[in-house]
Amino acid sequence: MMSSGEERGAGAAGADSASVGGDLVLAIGLAAACVGGLAVFLNAAGAAGSGIPVVPVATVVVLVVGVALARWSVAPVRRRYRARTVRAAAVPAVPAGPPGPGDLGDLLVAPQPAPEVPAVAEQALDHAGADPDGFEHTVAALCARDGCSPVEVVGGAGDLGADVIATTAGGLRVVVQCKHYCDGNRVGSQDLQRFGGTCFAVHEADIAVVVTTSSFTAPAEEYAATCGIICIDGEALAAWTELAAPPPWEASGRDHASRMSTA
């Protein structure tokens, strides 16, 4: 099967051949007419016995006809050559061989860069200087600093225990409850029980975390260990914030039921 370029080439060649044949027929016919007219003229002149110089006149006529035929036969060739040149210029050149990497520049899509982790200012991690609502935002900023995206602050009325929901770089869903308590106010087992009833079943957490600025009671820690909730007290929070400890979802050698509390 011929390609479209080959078909166009074959069509052009056929058209040129037909044109040459037509030109040849016309040239032969014109030459025959001139020769016949010249013969009639010579016979008539000889029969009449006129004093017209027959040989010079015949020579001039033959030369004129020859020049006309030569110019007429050359002109179509020039026209055909120009036509072939135009057609060749109109057909784009097809490179031989497989395309190189540079030839696919318009087809290749540059990979999109991964979203950058937002920069977090130091004041955004001032847990002690924040109020209870602001504490949720400082914990969210801490999650964002350590590579979570997206990070949402969802605390408020009807939050069912979830204050921050974040997704780690590895795709883990982290659900955090924030307890901004003073040193003398410890997080008790009832707080853990309410959070334990919703963090996995309702919020579908892969990792459930309770973060406080104070500490946990022993019953709260026991319940957290039983349910697989990670507890982060004030000292552990400071270590996490200062990069002295890994984030809860990256703590090496610990499972989800581990306690990060230093109490």
C-alpha positions in Angstrom: 0.0 0.0 0.0 1.4 3.4 -1.0 1.5 6.3 1.4 -0.3 9.5 0.7 3.1 11.1 -0.3 3.8 8.3 -2.7 0.2 8.6 -4.2 0.7 12.3 -4.7 4.1 11.6 -6.4 2.6 9.0 -8.7 -0.3 11.3 -9.6 2.1 14.1 -10.4 4.3 11.8 -12.5 1.2 10.7 -14.5 0.1 14.2 -15.1 3.6 15.2 -16.3 3.7 12.2 -18.7 0.3 13.1 -20.1 1.3 16.7 -20.6 4.5 15.7 -22.4 2.5 13.4 -24.8 0.1 16.2 -25.6 2.9 18.7 -26.3 4.6 16.2 -28.6 1.4 15.6 -30.7 0.8 19.3 -31.0 4.4 19.9 -32.1 4.2 17.2 -34.8 0.9 18.5 -36.0 2.2 22.1 -36.3 5.4 21.0 -38.0 3.4 19.0 -40.5 1.1 21.9 -41.2 4.1 24.2 -41.8 5.8 21.8 -44.1 2.6 21.2 -46.1 1.9 24.9 -46.4 5.5 25.4 -47.6 5.2 22.7 -50.2 2.0 24.2 -51.6 3.6 27.6 -51.7 6.6 26.2 -53.7 4.4 24.4 -56.2 2.3 27.4 -56.7 5.3 29.7 -57.2 6.9 27.3 -59.6 3.8 26.8 -61.7 3.2 30.6 -62.0 6.8 31.3 -62.9 6.8 34.4 -60.7 10.0 36.2 -59.9 9.7 35.6 -56.1 13.0 34.2 -54.7 11.6 30.9 -53.6 14.7 29.5 -51.8 15.4 32.5 -49.5 11.7 32.7 -48.6 11.5 29.0 -47.8 14.6 29.2 -45.7 13.2 32.1 -43.7 9.9 30.4 -43.1 11.7 27.2 -42.0 13.8 29.1 -39.5 10.9 31.0 -38.1 8.9 27.9 -37.6 11.8 26.1 -36.0 12.4 28.9 -33.5 8.7 29.0 -32.7 8.6 25.3 -32.1 11.7 25.4 -30.0 10.3 28.1 -27.7 6.9 26.5 -27.6 8.4 23.1 -26.6 10.6 24.5 -23.9 8.0 26.6 -22.1 5.8 23.7 -20.9 9.0 22.0 -19.5 9.7 25.1 -17.5 6.1 25.3 -16.3 6.2 21.6 -15.3 9.5 22.1 -13.5 8.1 25.1 -11.5 5.0 23.1 -10.6 7.1 20.2 -9.4 9.2 22.6 -7.3 6.1 24.1 -5.7 4.7 20.7 -4.9 8.0 19.5 -3.4 8.1 22.7 -1.2 4.5 22.2 -0.1 5.1 18.6 1.1 6.9 18.7 4.6 10.0 16.7 4.9 9.6 13.5 7.0 12.7 12.7 9.1 14.1 9.2 8.6 14.4 6.9 11.5 12.7 7.0 14.9 12.1 10.5 16.4 14.7 11.6 19.0 13.9 13.1 22.4 14.0 16.6 21.0 11.4 15.8 18.3 8.8 14.9 21.0 9.0 18.2 22.8 5.4 19.1 22.0 4.1 15.6 22.9 5.9 15.2 26.2 4.2 16.6 29.3 6.6 17.9 31.9 6.0 16.2 35.3 4.3 18.5 37.8 6.3 19.2 40.9 5.0 17.9 44.1 3.2 20.5 46.3 5.5 22.2 48.7 5.1 21.9 52.4 4.0 25.3 53.6 6.5 27.2 55.7 5.5 27.5 59.3 6.7 30.5 61.4 7.8 29.9 64.9 5.0 31.9 66.4 2.5 29.5 64.7 3.9 26.8 67.0 3.6 28.8 70.3 1.3 26.3 72.1 1.6 27.9 75.5 0.7 31.3 74.2 -2.4 30.2 72.4 -6.0 29.9 73.7 -7.9 26.6 73.4 -9.1 27.5 69.8 -5.6 28.8 68.9 -4.1 25.6 70.2 -5.9 23.6 67.5 -4.3 25.8 64.9 -0.8 25.4 66.4 -1.2 21.6 66.3 -2.4 21.8 62.7 0.6 23.9 61.8 2.8 21.3 63.4 1.3 18.6 61.3 1.7 20.7 58.1 5.4 21.4 59.0 6.0 17.7 59.2 4.6 17.0 55.7 0.9 16.5 56.2 -1.3 17.7 53.4 -4.2 18.6 53.5 -4.5 19.7 57.1 -7.9 20.8 58.4 -9.0 22.4 61.7 -12.5 21.0 62.3 -13.0 21.6 66.0 -16.1 23.2 67.2 -19.7 22.3 68.2 -20.6 18.9 66.9 -17.1 17.9 66.0 -17.5 14.5 67.7 -14.1 14.7 69.2 -12.0 15.6 66.1 -10.2 19.0 66.2 -7.6 18.4 63.5 -7.7 16.0 60.5 -4.5 15.6 58.5 -3.2 13.3 55.8 0.4 12.2 56.0 2.8 12.0 53.0 2.2 8.3 53.1 -1.5 8.6 52.9 -2.4 7.9 56.5 -5.4 9.7 57.9 -4.5 11.3 61.3 -7.3 12.4 63.6 -6.2 14.6 66.5 -8.1 15.8 69.6 -6.5 18.9 71.3 -6.7 19.5 75.0 -5.4 22.9 76.0 -5.2 22.4 79.8 -3.2 24.0 82.5 -0.6 21.9 84.4 -3.0 21.0 87.3 -5.8 19.8 84.9 -5.0 16.4 83.6 -6.7 14.6 80.8 -8.9 11.8 82.3 -10.2 8.5 81.0 -13.6 10.0 80.2 -12.1 12.3 77.7 -10.3 9.4 76.1 -13.4 7.2 76.1 -15.5 9.9 74.3 -12.7 10.3 71.7 -12.2 6.5 71.4 -15.9 6.1 70.5 -15.7 8.3 67.4 -12.1 8.5 66.2 -12.0 5.2 64.3 -15.7 4.4 63.8 -16.9 7.9 62.8 -13.8 9.7 61.6 -12.1 6.6 60.1 -8.7 7.4 61.5 -5.7 5.4 60.7 -3.9 7.1 63.6 -5.8 8.7 66.5 -3.9 11.2 68.6 -4.8 13.1 71.8 -2.5 16.1 72.4 -2.5 18.1 75.6 -0.4 20.9 77.1 -0.7 19.2 80.5 -0.6 15.4 81.2 -2.8 12.3 81.3 -4.1 10.3 84.2 -3.1 6.7 84.6 -6.6 5.3 83.7 -6.6 7.6 80.6 -3.3 6.1 79.5 -4.5 2.6 80.1 -7.6 3.2 78.0 -5.6 4.8 75.2 -3.2 1.8 75.1 -6.1 -0.6 74.9 -7.8 1.3 72.1 -4.7 2.2 70.1 -4.8 5.9 70.8 -1.5 7.8 70.9 -1.2 10.2 73.9 1.1 13.2 73.7 1.5 15.2 76.9 3.2 18.6 77.3 6.7 17.4 77.4 6.3 15.1 74.4 4.6 18.0 72.5 7.6 20.2 73.2 10.0 17.5 72.0 7.9 17.1 68.8 7.7 20.8 68.2 11.5 21.2 68.7 12.2 18.3 66.3 13.7 16.3 69.2 11.1 13.6 68.6 9.4 12.3 65.4 5.8 13.0 64.7 3.4 10.4 66.1 2.8 8.8 62.7 6.6 8.3 62.2 7.6 7.1 65.6 10.0 4.2 64.9 9.6 0.9 66.7 6.1 1.8 67.9 2.7 0.7 66.9 -0.5 2.7 67.1 -1.1 1.6 70.6 2.2 3.1 71.9 2.2 5.9 74.4 4.3 8.9 73.7 3.4 10.3 77.1 6.4 11.0 79.4 4.2 10.9 82.5 
